[in-house]
Amino acid sequence: MVSLSDKCRVCGKDARYIYFGVRSCSSCKMFFKRNAERGRDALKCQFDNQCETNPNKRFECSYCRLMKCFQSGMLVELIRSSHPKKSNKRKSSPNDIKQKKSSALIQSNKCQQPYTLNLVQADLSNLTNREWNLLSNVSHCYNEHSGLTKGKHYMTEQESLPLKLRFKTGPMLAFINSVLEGAELLYKNNQDFLSLSLEDRSSLLHSTTPYTASVSSNFIMYKIGLMNCAAYYNSLETITHSSLIPTAKRIATRLDFDVVVMKLMLAILSFSTVHYTVYTQARIENISDVKQLLNIQNIYIELTWKYLIYKYSYEQAVRCFSDMIRCVFAVNQAMVEIERIQWFTNMIDSFVQRTEDILTISD
């Protein structure tokens, strides 16, 4: 297991636990919870946004401290109410109950909603403490901020060049390789993955890495606006094949997720056994403990659904889950197209071998 720092990522004070996706102290946890949603607009810095945030100075500038929270990877999506609202409703009489039941039946017949919808609505926001902890840990496994930082630096460099020199194949290949490497954290920091046997880890690494690396790197490229540049697709066609471009554009239309949903999607993919390219041949059949793997899959899929229901309406949750599936189908098609591209397979093989060596040593 790869040990994590025991310091708060925001102020540097000793910290034992992960809050809102980042290892942080109790003080920074409460500060972020109070200010995350309104602080960007309400708070101001008096010193050109350059204030230092450490255990001794963290109270001097709230704005810079909040920005440090966001920069370290804290997520507003993981904030939830610690205290449920008290109900002011009076106790219902037997007649009231009968009337409510009658009204509910009438409304149910009128709307003609499926029974599963009623079950989901009754279970709204019903994540257990254990599931919230798992959600926080999943969010901490994969650090998209480092990839986004590399991406923004790459875009700044390209935009400073003359139009004819932008997005050339050499720098683009180097950039793609750097963001592909970020998916390594999905495996190294996931305790469920580390609980598997070495053989099962190896099988999953070889079969799922092309998918997790592709989805995570495409998500970063989507976020930095690279997929809106025509020159990107021109260079992509040069380093891959013209048949891949329609699929790449289709993927670009299916990445509009919030960060937490994307991380859950990556976690599901990292334990998936349903892929249909050369990467999976003779690999999935080697899983020694299928029952354990299926149990982990079920946990992450249920967690994803509950989070979607918590954050969105039922209709939006269904649409988002459907978009996730469409995204996976598009990426699977891309794998069929790109598996014959030598530089990509070399990158993936190198990445898998390095991750496998790290996990073996850590045991």
N, C-alpha and C positions, 0 to 999 in steps of 0.2 A: 504493500500500500504506500502511495506517495503522501508523505506528511505535509500538512498545510501549515502555514505560518500561524503562530499563536498571538499575533498582533492585530489590532483593529486596522482594517484597510483604509479607514477614514482619518483617524487621528493618531494611530500608532500605539494606543494604550493596550495593555494586556486584554485579550478577548478569547473566550472559550467556545462561543457558539456562533452559528450562522444565522443572521437575520436578513430577511428580504433579499436573499441570494448571495450575501457577502458576509465574511467573518467580521464581526464588529462588536464593540463594547455596548453595554446597556445604555449608556448615555447617548451614543450616536444612533442607536436603534430608536430610542424615544424621540430624539431630535428629528430624524427622518420621518417617523410616523406623523409627527405634528406638522411638519412643513412641506412634505413632498408634493402635495397636490396644489398648494397655493403659493409656495415659497418663491418660485421663479419670478412671479409678478409682484409679490408683496415685499420681498426683501431686496435690499440694495447694498452694494459695497461702496465704501467711501475711499478706497485706496486702489482703484484701477483693477479690481478683480485679481489681485496678486497676493492676497493674504495667505500666510502659512497656517496650516491646520495641524496642530500637535496637542498633546495632553495639556500643555500649559496655555496655549493660545486659541483653543477651539471655541471659546465663548466670545472671542473678540469680534468676529465677523460671521454672522449667520449665513449670509449669502454664499461666501466662499466655502464654508463648511458644507452647505447643501450641494454646491456644485461638485465638491469632492466626493460626496455620497453617490451622486449620479455617475461620476467618472470611475469610481471603484466598482460599479456594476449593480448598485442597489436598484430595485425595481418597484415602481409604484403599484404594479399589478399584484404584488404579493402582500400588500397591506390589506388587512381585514379588521373589522371591528372586534375589539376584545371584550366588549360588554354588550350583550343583546339588549334591545330596547324593551322597557317594561310595558306590558300591556295594560291599557286603561279600560278594557272592555269589562262590562259587568258579567256576572255569572249567568249563563244561559238557562232558562227554564225549560222543562220538557216540551212545552208548546213551541218555544222558539226553535228548539232542535228539530222538531218535526217540520216546522215551516222552512227551516234552512235546508233540510234534506230534500223537501219537495221542490224548492227553488233550484237546488243544485241539479236535480234530475231533469227539470224542465230546461235549464240552461245547457246541460250536457246533451240532451236530445236536439236542442236547437242548433248547437254548434257542430254536432256530430264529430267530435274530436276522438282520435284513437285512445284506447285505454292507457297505452304506454305514455302518452303525453301527460295524462293526469298523474301518473306515478312520478314522472320527472318533475312536474310542477310542485308536487308535495315534498320532493327531496331537494328543493332549491337551496343552494349554498351549503349542502350537507357534506362538507369535507371534514373528516376527523382530524384531530391534532396530528396523528401519525401521517396522514396524507398531506397536510400542510408542511410538515417537516420534509417529507419526500419531495414535494414540489420545490421547496427551498433548496434542497440538495441537488436536484436535477438542474435548477437554474445556476447553481454554483459550479456544476461540472464543466459546463461549456462556457468559455469567456468570449463572447462575440465582440467585446470592446477592442481587444487587441487586433482582431481582424479588421474591424471598422477603422481603427487608427491607421493600419497599413494601407487600407483602401483609400482613405481620404488623402494620405500622403502621396499615393500613386496618382490619384486624380489631380492633385495640385501640381505635381510634376508634369503630367501630360498637358494640362491646360496652359502651362507656361511655355510650351513648345509651339512652333509654327504648325498650322493645320496639317501639312503634309507629313510631319514627323510624329504625329500623335498615334498612340496605340499600335506601335510596331510590335512584331511578333516576339522579339527577344525580351524586352521589358515586360510584355504581357505574360509570357510563359513564366518568368521569374515571379511575377505577382501572383499568378494562379497557384504556383507551387507553394508560396508562402502562406496563402489562405487555406489551401488544402491541409496543410500541416496542423492547423488549429483544431481539426476534428479529433486529433489524438487525445485531447482532454476528455472527450465523451467516454472513452474507455478507461483511461488511467484513473479518473476521479469518481467513477460510478461504483458504489459498493456492491450493488447487485451483480454487476459484471465481474467484479473481483471475487465474488462468492462462487463463481463457476470453476470447474476444473480447468487445468491448463489446456487440455485437449479441446474442451468446448469453447474456451476463449479463442483459441487459434482458429477453429472452424468459423466462428462468428466474425472474427476480424477479417478473414479472407473473403467471406461472403457479403458482409454488410459495409465494409469500409468504402467501396466505390460509391455507394448510395449516400452514406452519411457525409462523406467528404464533398460529394457533388452538391448535395442540398445545402450544406452549410456555406460552401464557397459561393454558390449562386445567390444565396440569401444576402451575403455581404455585398456582392456585386450589384444586386438589386437595390440595396439600401444606399449605396454611394452614388447611384445614378448611372453606373457604367452601362447598364442594359438599355439606356435611352439613347446611347450614342451609336450612330450608323457605322462609324469606323470600327467599333468593337466587333460587330458581326462580320465586317470585311476581314479583319485580322483573324477572327475565330474560324472563318471559312478557310483561310490560308493554312492554319496550323492543324485543322481537323479535316473536314470534308463538307462539301456543299449540302449533302443530305442531312447534316446535323442542324443546319441553321433554322429550319421551320420548327424543329423540336426545341431548340434553345429559346426561340421567341415564345413558344407556348409555355415553357417553364417560367419565363419572365412575367407572364400574366397570372401565375398561380402562386406568387410568393408574398402576397399582401397579408401577412400574419403579424401579430404582435410578437415580441421577443420570447415571451413565456411559451406561447403556443408552438413556436418554431423549435424551442428546446425540447418540449415534450414530444414533438414529432421526431426529432433526431434520436431521442431516447428509445422510442418505439422501433425505429428503423434499426438501431444498433442491436436489438434482440430479435429481429425479424428473421424468419426462415423461408419467406415466400419471395424469392427472386428468381428470374429466369434468364440469366445470361451465363457466359462461360465462367464467371467468377464463382458461381455456386456449384459447379459440377463436382460431384464426389466429396462435397464438404458437409452439407446439411445432414447427409446420411450418417456422418460420423459423430453426431451429438450423442453423448453417453447418457445424459439425464434429461430426456425430453420433457418429463413432467415438471421438473424445476423450471425449465425454460418457458414452458407454456404458462406456468403460474406467474412468472415475472412479466410476460407479455400482457396477461390479463390485468395485472396491477397497474401497469402504465397506461393501458388503453382506458381503463375505468377512471383513472386519475385525470386523464385528458378530457374525457367526457364531463366529469364533474366540474372541472375547472371552467370549461366552456359554458356550462349551465350557470355556474356561479357568476361569470362575467357578462354573459350575453343573454338575450331572450332565447326561448326554445328554438324559434325559427332561425335566428342568427347562428346559434350553436350547431344546428343541423347543416346550415350552409357552410360554416367554417370547417366542420368535420368532412363534409363532402369535398371541399376545396383541397383539404389535405390529401385525400385519396386521389384526386385528380393530379395533384402535384407529384405524388409517388408514381403514378402511371406514366406521366411525362418524363420523369427522371429515368424510369425503367427503359423507356424507349430510347432515351439518350444513351444509356449504357449499351444497348444493342448497337447503336451507331458508332460509339466511341471506343468500344473494346478492341477495335483493330488499329487504333492510333497508338503508336509505339511509345511516344513520350508520356502519354497518360498512364498506360499500363506500367511503365517504369516508375513513375511517380508513386502510384498506388502500391506497387510491390515494395518499394523502398520504405514507404510510410508504414505498411503493415509489418515489415521485418523489424523496423526500429521500435514500434510500439510493442511488438511481441517480445523483443529482447528486454525492454524496460520492465514489462510486467513479470517476466520470468525472474529477473534480478530482484525485483521488489519482494518476491515470494521467498 
